[in-house]
Amino acid sequence: MQLSDIKTVGVVGGGTMGFGIAINFALWGYPTIISDLSDDVLAGTESNIAHALKLFVEGGLITQDRAGETLARITTTTDLAQLAGQSDFITEAIVERLPDKQALFKRLDELCPPHTILASNTSRLVLSDIGAHAKRQEKLVLTHYFAPPHIVPGLEVAKGPGATDESLELTCELLRSARKIPIRVRGEKPGYLLNRIQHALAREASQLWAEGMASAEDIELGIVSTFGFRMPHEGPFLHYDLAGIWKWPEDVRNPRAIQNEKLREQMLKAQPWFLDPANFDEAVEKRDREYIRRLKELYWKDDD
Ligand SMILES: NC(=O)c1ccc[n+]([C@@H]2O[C@H](COP(=O)([O-])OP(=O)(O)OC[C@H]3O[C@@H](n4cnc5c(N)ncnc54)[C@H](O)[C@@H]3O)[C@@H](O)[C@H]2O)c1
């Protein structure tokens, strides 16, 4: 199957994530069907979609005409068979409960044409469990979005245990065609990659709050005004590079304290992860210019 064979996409679950996932596909030209359990829920889904598109127009992201075209590409139904029969790619975004997801994947597997790829937006479960009762193991993938999914560009993707590279490639191609940034995860763990990283921060922040180390307000402000301020530009590896940690003497970098052999080796190399050491000053200046722009935009008042 090729990208051009994906004519219609389905989204099962029209809640917080499903409505935004549907907007994204419809915005980039895909007729999109959303299913949920009742007409009442779907009325809420439709209203959320209309509101989100209004904000896109007001924010200058799209024209009113494009909002109308996007809306016209989205249909809703409570009939799962209708969605399954027409969809070439389906994203599951229902309640995070294993038996429900397993039952849905089994049902979709029975109802869909053989070529249809089934993707889960699970946050904490794994595909080997979710897809345990589906036959089309080669077509089960993870597409884990970040809220709000119609706005946040990146998402993580992974293969189910029996999925082919072709299924993953096509999924990435589809997502890129809808201007998303797929991040490939090689393995399978609950929370996969980015939720694990994100939750590590949240776990520590909540623990420190519970211990009375700081108020929730100060923890929040501390994060967004310090390393959170840097995050649109750099993750932890580029941060090591730009902070010049690779230039520190070996005993200060302290690789002996690092248990993992692969990581120890990397630290011992005393080489940046990404930067060419010859261009270090240039990279730091580029970073600083970007930070100055955002400092002015976010924190300095016009008369400062
Ligand atoms: N909320 C987030 O920030 C977030 C982020 C990433 C991933 N996720 C994951 O996305 C999934 C959906 O989360 P959400 O926040 O949108 O939940 P939600 O409760 O807002 O929406 C879930 C929707 O699924 C519907 N539903 C439940 N069972 C169904 C079934 N069997 N068939 C059809 N529809 C069904 C519900 O009626 C509801 O409208 C979960 O797996 C969650 O872990 C959530």
The ligand as an SDF file (V2000), in Angstrom:
LIG
                    3D

 44 48  0  0  0  0  0  0  0  0999 V2000
   -5.6790   13.4810   27.1140 N   0  0  0  0  0  0  0  0  0  0  0  0
   -4.4070   13.4750   26.7720 C   0  0  0  0  0  0  0  0  0  0  0  0
   -3.6620   14.4430   27.0160 O   0  0  0  0  0  0  0  0  0  0  0  0
   -3.8130   12.2930   26.0560 C   0  0  0  0  0  0  0  0  0  0  0  0
   -2.5660   12.4540   25.4190 C   0  0  0  0  0  0  0  0  0  0  0  0
   -2.0300   11.3930   24.6930 C   0  0  0  0  0  0  0  0  0  0  0  0
   -2.7280   10.1980   24.6210 C   0  0  0  0  0  0  0  0  0  0  0  0
   -3.9310   10.0600   25.2610 N   0  0  0  0  0  0  0  0  0  0  0  0
   -4.6340    8.7860   25.1120 C   0  0  0  0  0  0  0  0  0  0  0  0
   -5.6650    8.9580   24.1370 O   0  0  0  0  0  0  0  0  0  0  0  0
   -6.7570    8.1000   24.4590 C   0  0  0  0  0  0  0  0  0  0  0  0
   -8.0060    8.9380   24.6120 C   0  0  0  0  0  0  0  0  0  0  0  0
   -7.8080    9.8740   25.6380 O   0  0  0  0  0  0  0  0  0  0  0  0
   -8.7420   11.1510   25.7770 P   0  0  0  0  0  0  0  0  0  0  0  0
   -8.0550   12.0520   26.7360 O   0  0  0  0  0  0  0  0  0  0  0  0
   -9.1310   11.6610   24.4380 O   0  0  0  0  0  0  0  0  0  0  0  0
  -10.0140   10.4960   26.4880 O   0  0  0  0  0  0  0  0  0  0  0  0
  -11.5160   11.0410   26.5080 P   0  0  0  0  0  0  0  0  0  0  0  0
  -12.1680   10.3850   27.6530 O   0  0  0  0  0  0  0  0  0  0  0  0
  -11.5610   12.5140   26.3850 O   0  0  0  0  0  0  0  0  0  0  0  0
  -12.1070   10.4570   25.1350 O   0  0  0  0  0  0  0  0  0  0  0  0
  -12.3050    9.0980   24.9290 C   0  0  0  0  0  0  0  0  0  0  0  0
  -13.5230    8.9480   24.0410 C   0  0  0  0  0  0  0  0  0  0  0  0
  -13.6230    7.5950   23.6710 O   0  0  0  0  0  0  0  0  0  0  0  0
  -14.9980    7.2240   23.7340 C   0  0  0  0  0  0  0  0  0  0  0  0
  -15.0440    5.7790   23.8970 N   0  0  0  0  0  0  0  0  0  0  0  0
  -14.7930    5.0540   24.9960 C   0  0  0  0  0  0  0  0  0  0  0  0
  -14.8990    3.7400   24.7050 N   0  0  0  0  0  0  0  0  0  0  0  0
  -15.2030    3.6540   23.3980 C   0  0  0  0  0  0  0  0  0  0  0  0
  -15.4270    2.5930   22.4950 C   0  0  0  0  0  0  0  0  0  0  0  0
  -15.3630    1.3260   22.9010 N   0  0  0  0  0  0  0  0  0  0  0  0
  -15.7130    2.8940   21.1920 N   0  0  0  0  0  0  0  0  0  0  0  0
  -15.7710    4.1690   20.7730 C   0  0  0  0  0  0  0  0  0  0  0  0
  -15.5590    5.2210   21.5890 N   0  0  0  0  0  0  0  0  0  0  0  0
  -15.2820    4.9580   22.8740 C   0  0  0  0  0  0  0  0  0  0  0  0
  -15.5680    8.0070   24.9030 C   0  0  0  0  0  0  0  0  0  0  0  0
  -16.9780    8.1420   24.7840 O   0  0  0  0  0  0  0  0  0  0  0  0
  -14.8270    9.3250   24.7480 C   0  0  0  0  0  0  0  0  0  0  0  0
  -15.5240   10.2460   23.9400 O   0  0  0  0  0  0  0  0  0  0  0  0
   -6.3540    7.3340   25.7300 C   0  0  0  0  0  0  0  0  0  0  0  0
   -5.7650    6.1370   25.3530 O   0  0  0  0  0  0  0  0  0  0  0  0
   -5.3230    8.2680   26.3550 C   0  0  0  0  0  0  0  0  0  0  0  0
   -4.4330    7.5880   27.1860 O   0  0  0  0  0  0  0  0  0  0  0  0
   -4.4960   11.0840   25.9540 C   0  0  0  0  0  0  0  0  0  0  0  0
  1  2  1  0
  2  3  2  0
  2  4  1  0
  4  5  1  0
  4 44  2  0
  5  6  2  0
  6  7  1  0
  7  8  2  0
  8  9  1  0
  8 44  1  0
  9 10  1  0
  9 42  1  0
 10 11  1  0
 11 12  1  0
 11 40  1  0
 12 13  1  0
 13 14  1  0
 14 15  2  0
 14 16  1  0
 14 17  1  0
 17 18  1  0
 18 19  2  0
 18 20  1  0
 18 21  1  0
 21 22  1  0
 22 23  1  0
 23 24  1  0
 23 38  1  0
 24 25  1  0
 25 26  1  0
 25 36  1  0
 26 27  1  0
 26 35  1  0
 27 28  2  0
 28 29  1  0
 29 30  1  0
 29 35  2  0
 30 31  1  0
 30 32  2  0
 32 33  1  0
 33 34  2  0
 34 35  1  0
 36 37  1  0
 36 38  1  0
 38 39  1  0
 40 41  1  0
 40 42  1  0
 42 43  1  0
M  CHG  2   8   1  16  -1
M  END
$$$$
